Amino acid sequence: MKRIVAAAICAVLLAPATGAAADAKGFEVKSPHFTVWSSGNKGAATALVWQLEQIRFAVKTQWPWAHVDLVRPMLVIAARDERQMRDLTPQYWETKGSVHPASVWVSGADRHYIAIRTDQRGDDTATLNPHMSVYFTYVNLVLAESFPGDLPLWFSRGLSGVLSNTLVRADHIDVGRPVPHHIETLQQGRRLHVQQLLSVTRESADYREGGKLEFFDAESWAFVHFLMFGDNGTYLSRLNRFTSLLNAGTDAQAASVEALGNPDDFEVAFTNYIRRTAFVFQRMKIDAGVKEDTFALRALSPQESAGGLAVFQVAMRRPVETQARIDEARQGDPNAPDAFLAEALRLDAAGKGEEAKTAFRKAADLGSVNAYAHYRVATLCWPRPDEATLQTMEKDLSRAIELHPAFAAAHAALGEVRSLLNQPSAAVMPEVAKAIELEPSSPWHHLVAARVLWRMNSLDEARKSAEVALRLADTDQAREQAAQLLASMKK
């Protein structure tokens, strides 16, 4: 079985340090795989970290193919009420009549983010997980990184929905508990035939339109639940076969035909499944090795909180709020690392590479614990670094990997830098191989492998890697670089 390493997930439960909330004292709870920042109840924050560890354990145990070690870590920012949620995501309050979300997901250059209201988290009952939106997003990101290519929406959203309602208790974990609001939605009578469900894409109205998406998500949850638990597990082997084919790079439609067969054959059994009143789920033991009293606890300074929120506002594309957080962080500490990181990210997004490199350098030198700061200051030194610069790049990339071991691009870049420094194969190839292991469908890592192998005069292996890169290329730039490299090898 493939060894799985968990992603580092930071859950930030911070009040914006403005107004009446400015005096809130933040703290950090850290377990082996997760970090929580909070300005609320320490017991609740510790319990959340423990539950996240158990969710990690459940996903890894249930699905050994899952890459729970996210290439980009995930940061959860929890607001205590609507006012704080509005401060974090103001765009949803700027248009009259717009929906005021309880949770928002966005990806930044450095990591994935979830902003969530803790006062609307829902009831923690015998059947419903109060953190469903957080777990849904986490599982969806895990799935996206576990397979080459895009996944069918029914599968990614359906399996994310099933695992989002994982319940963690003192001595057991329940996987696959029914989701009451999905059942209520389905029992309204409107649903797609199975063939239609499997055919929905990101361009389909059933996905793009909010009212229809609710029905699609409910039915996707039900269909995956049916494949996992229906008729005493009769269909689980088909679902496992489907995931195996996807992992092997088989086209999703071909994998569906081979593993699931004719969708019409499910219609009667699935219809009856939706109409039932009782649903099977799986109970498993918790990971007893995870102890709350072993978690590290430390106080956070206000400038740490403000700096972290500045970086989040960059991802949200809110320049005014970004600058306000930067200013807030620097009022407490003129050398706050994340204030420089937020500035660097903003400059980088604007295409101001040299200015961004200066700010990234400052953030890294001031001790930023954000892996991206160290990675990006190194990669902005391409394309023709001299030997001294290469040595500095090696140190920065090594630090990025130390901070986030699952950082695939940092492993690939480190391998190439060491190759240019003429270091031995034993120092080069493991880094390149790790990058490919973490992100097998990325053409860029295979391009690095091809260049490194070519420098080592392993021409046949270099050519094979370049051919893989060309096959995986999903942009004109990647295709052009792979084609040029292959052409150079023929000269």
N, C-alpha and C positions, 0 to 999 in steps of 0.2 A: 504494500500500500504506500502511496506517495506521502512523504512527510509534509504536513501542513503547518505553517507558521501563521499566527494570527496577525491581522492588521492592527496597528496602533490607532485606536479611536479616542479622540479627546472630546468629552462632552463638557461644554462650557455653560455653566448655569450662572451667568453674570448679569447683574443689573447694570444698565448703562450708567456710568459714574457722573450723572447729571442730576440736578434737582434734589429731591428728597432722598434719592437712592445713592447719592454720592458718598455717604458715610458707610455704606454696606461693606463689610470686610470679606474679601474673597479668600478662598483656600483651594488647595489642590489635593485630590485623592488619587493615588496611583497604584494600580495593580500590575501584574506582569505584562498585560497586553492592552490596558485601557487607562485613560486619564480623565478625570472629571475636575473641572473648575466650577466652583459654586460660591454663591453669596447667600445661600439659603441654609437649610438644615443639614448638618454634617452627617447625621445618621441616614437621611434620605439619599445624600450623594454617595455615601459608601454602599448603600443597598443597590443603587443604580449600577455602580461599577461591578459589584458582585453579579448582578443579573446579566450584564453585558458579557462577563466572562462565561456564564453558563450558556448564553445564546451562542457564543462562539463555539463552545464545546458541542452543543447540540447540532449546529450546522456541520461542523467538521466530522462528527460521528455519523450523521445521517447521509452525508454526501461526500465521500472521500475524494471525489474529483474537484471539489470546490476550492478555489484559490481565496481562502479567507484572509490571506495576506495582501490587502489592497495595495496596488502600486502607488496610488495616492492615498494618504490617510484621510480619515473622515473626521470633521470637527462638528460637534453638535452644540449649538448656542441656544440655551433655553431661557426664554423670557418669562418672568413671573406673572405678567398680566398683559392686557391689550396695549397699554401705554408703552411698555417696554418693547413689545413686538412692533409697534408702530415706529419707535425710534430705530429699530434694527432694519426694518423693511418698509420705509416710508412710502414707496411707490404704490403700495396697495391701498393707501389711504388718500392719495392725491386726487383721485377721480371720484366724483360723487356717484354713489350707488355701486362702487366696485366691491368685490368680495374681500373681506378681511380674513386672511387665512390663519389657521391655527398652526400651520407648519409650512416652511418654504425650503426647497432644496436648490442649491446652485453649486457649480464646480468652478473653482479658481485654478490658477496656474499651479498653485502649491498643494491644494487639497480639495476635497469635497466638503461642503458645508450643509448643515441642516439647522435652521432656526425654528424653534418650537415653543409654543406657549405651554407652560407647565400647569396653569390653572384650568386648561381645557383638555387635559390629557385623557379624560374619560375615567370610568370606574374600574378599579382593579377587582373584578368579580371572579367567580368560579369558571367563567367561560370567556372572558375578554381581557386581553392584555392592554394596559393603559398606554404603552409606548409603541403602539402598532406602526405609526408613521415612521418612527426612527428605525425600527427593525425592517420594515418594508424597504426603505431606502438602502440600508446596509446590505440586505440580501440581494437587492436588484443590482447594486454595484459589484458584489461578489460574483453574481452570474455573468455580468458583462465582462469581467476579467478572467472568467474561467473557461471561456470558449472562444475560438477564433471566429471572427465575423459577427454580424448582427444576429441576435436571437429572435425567433418568432415571438410576437408580443403576447400571445396567449400563454406561452411557456414562461417567459421572464416575469410577467406581471402576475400570472397565476401562481407560480411557485413562490414568488415573493409574498403574495397574499397569504398563502397557506402558512409559511414560516413566520410571517409577521405576528400571527396570533399564538406564538409559542408562550406558554405560561411557565414561569419559574416559581417553584415552591421550595420550602425548607429542605426537602429530601428527594424531590423528583421534578422532572420537566415534562410537560405535556406538549407534544408536537402535533399540529393538525386539528386543534380544537375548532369547531365550526364558528364562523363569523356571523353573528345574528343579523347585521344589517345587509350582508350579502344575500342571506337566505330570504329576508323580507323583500329585497329588490327583485330576486328571481321569481318569487311567488306572486309578483304583480302580473305575471303572465307574458311580458315581452322578453323574448330572447332570440338569439341567432341559432340556426341549425349548426351542428358541429362543423360541417364543411365550411360554412360562412365564418365561424369563429376562428378556425385555423388559418383563414385567408386574410384576416385583418392585418393591415400594415400601418405605418405611421402616417400615410396619406389618406387612410380610410376615414370616413365620417364617423364611424363607430369609435375611433380613437381620438380624433381631433375635436369633436364636439363634446362639451362638458356633460350634458345630459345623457348622451349615449355612452360616454366613457364609463359612467357609473354602472351601467348595465353590462358593458364589456368586462370591466374588472370583476364584477360579481360572477359572471359566467366563467371567466378564465380561472378564478379561484375554484369554482365548483368543478370544472373539468379536470384540473390538476388534482384536486382532492379525490375525485372519482377514480382517476388513474392510480393514485397512491393507495386508496383504502377501499374502493368499491368492490363488491362481490368477494369479500374476504381476501383482497389483495390480488385478484385474478389478473389485473392489468398492470401491476407494478413492474413486471419484467419487461413489458413493452415500453414503459416510460424509461426504464434503465437502459434499454437498447437504444432508444431515441437519444438519450444524453451521450451514450458511447459514440454513436455515429456523429453527433455534433462535435464532440471532442476530437474526432479523427478528421474533421474538416469537411464532412459531407454536407452538401447543400441542404438547407432546412426542409425544403419541400420533399426532396428525395429521401431524407431521413424520416420524415413523417410517413411517407408511403411505405417504406421498408419496415419501419418499426411498429407503426400504429395500424397500417392497413387502410381499408376503406372507411372513411369517417362515418358514412351512413350506417355502418354496422353498429356504431355506438348509440345511435339516436334513441332507440327505445329504452335501453338500459340507463342511459344518462338522464333522459326525461324522468324516469321513475326515481332516479337517485335524487334529483332536485326536489321532488315532491315529498320526500321522506321527512320525518320529524326527528329522527335520531341519527347521529353520525358517529362513525368510529374515529378514534384518534390513537396516537401512540404515546405511551408513557415510558420514560427512561430515567435512570438514576442521574443525579447531579454529579458534577465533577467535585468529589469530596476533598480533593487536594487544594482547592481554592478557598482560602480562609480570609474573612474580612479583617481580622485583627492583624494580618500581615501587610495590609495595604499601607503605603507611605502617605503621610499627611503633612502639608506645609502651607504656610500663609502665602497669599499672593499680594503683591503691591498693586496699588491703583494704576500705576503706569503700565504694568504687565497686562492688566485687563484692557486698558484703553488701546495699547498697541495691538493686542490680538484682535480687537474689534475693528481697528483701522484696516487690518489685512482683510478681514471679512468684507468690509465695505468696498474694497477694491474689487473683490469678486462680484459684488452686487452692482458694480458700475455706478457708484454714488460718490462722485468726486468731492462734493461739499461735505458730506458726512465723513469721508475718508480724511480730509484735511482737519476737520474738527477733532477727530480721534487722535490724529498725529500731534496736533497742538496740545491736546489734553495729556497725552503720554509724556511729551517733552516738558510740560510744566512741572511734572514730578521728577523727571530725569531727562536732561538734555541728550543723554546718550542711550535712550531706550532702544534696544535692538529692533523691535518690531515696528517702531515708528520709521526707521530707515528702510526696513523691509517693505512696508506699505508704500513708501515713496518709490522704492526701486520697482516694485510690481507695476505701479501706475506709469512710471516712465517707460518701462519695458513694453507695456501694452500700447503705448503711444509711438513705439518705434524709435525711441531715443536711447540707443544701445549703450553709448559711451557714458552718458549720465546715469543710466540704470546700473551699469557695471560699478561705477563709483559708489552708488548707494548700497548695492548688494555687498560690495567689499566692506563698507562700513558696518553693515548689519552682521556680517560674518565675523569681522574682527572684534565686534563688541560682544560676541558670544551668543548669537542667535541660536536657538534650539530648533529652528525650522529648517529641515533638511534642504528645502528648495533654495534657500539663500546661499548655501555653500555650493550646491550643484550649479545654480545659474551663474554665479560669479565666475565659475570655472569655464562653462561652455560659452560665455560671452567673449572668451579669449581666442576662439577659433576665428579665422581658419589657419593662420600661420604663426603659432606661438614659438618663441625661441626656447632653448633648453631650460633657462631659469624659470620662464613662465610655465613650462610643462611641469616642472617640479612643484611649483605653487599649486597648479591645477590638481596634481596628484593628491596633495594634502587636503585641498578643499573637497574633492570627490570622496576621499576616504572618510572625511568627517560627515559628509552627507549620508553615506552608507551606515556609518556608526549610529547616526540619529534615526535613520529609517532603513533597516536592512532589506526591505522589500522594494527599494527604489531601483527599478530595472534600468532606467535610463542612466542613472549614476553608475551602475555596474558596467554598462556598455562603454560609457565615456572613460571610466577608469581603465578598462582594458585597453582602449585605443591609446590613451596617454602613455601607459606603461610600454606599449608596443613602440611608440615614437621615441621613448627613452631607451629603447633597446634592452629592456629588461627580459629575463628568461621567460620562456613559455609558461612555466609553472606559476608565474606572477601575473600573466596576461590572460590566458585562456579560461581559467575558472571564473573570472569576472564576466567575460563575454558569454560563457555558457550559462551563468546565473541570470543574466539579463534575458536570454532566450527562454530559459525555464520559466521565469516570471511572466514574460510577455511573448509567448511563442508566435503570436500572429502579427507582431510588429515587424515591418520590413526593415526598419532602421537598425535593429539589433543584428539582423542577418547581414546587412550591408557592412556594419562594423566588423563582423566575423570574417566577411570576405576580404576586407582590406587588411586586417591583421594577419590572416592566413597567407595572403599574397606577399606581405613583407617577410614572412617566415619561409617563403619559397614552397609552401604547400599549395601548389597551383590547382590541383584537382579538387581539393577540398574548398579552396577559395572560390572556384567556379561554381561548385554546387551551392555554396552559401549565397552567391550572387543570383543564381537562378531561383532559389527560394525567395529571395528578396523581391525579385521581379514578379514572381507569381503572387506574392502577398501585397504588392504595392497597391495602395488605394488612393494615391494622389499622383498628379503629373510629375511633381518633383521627385517622389520616390521612384517612379517608373523611369524617369530620365537618368537618375543617378545609377540605378541598377543596370540599365542598358549601356551607359557609358563605361561602367566598370567591366562589364562583360566584353565590350568591344576592345577595351584596353588589353584584356587578357589574351586576346586573339592575335595581337600584334607581335 
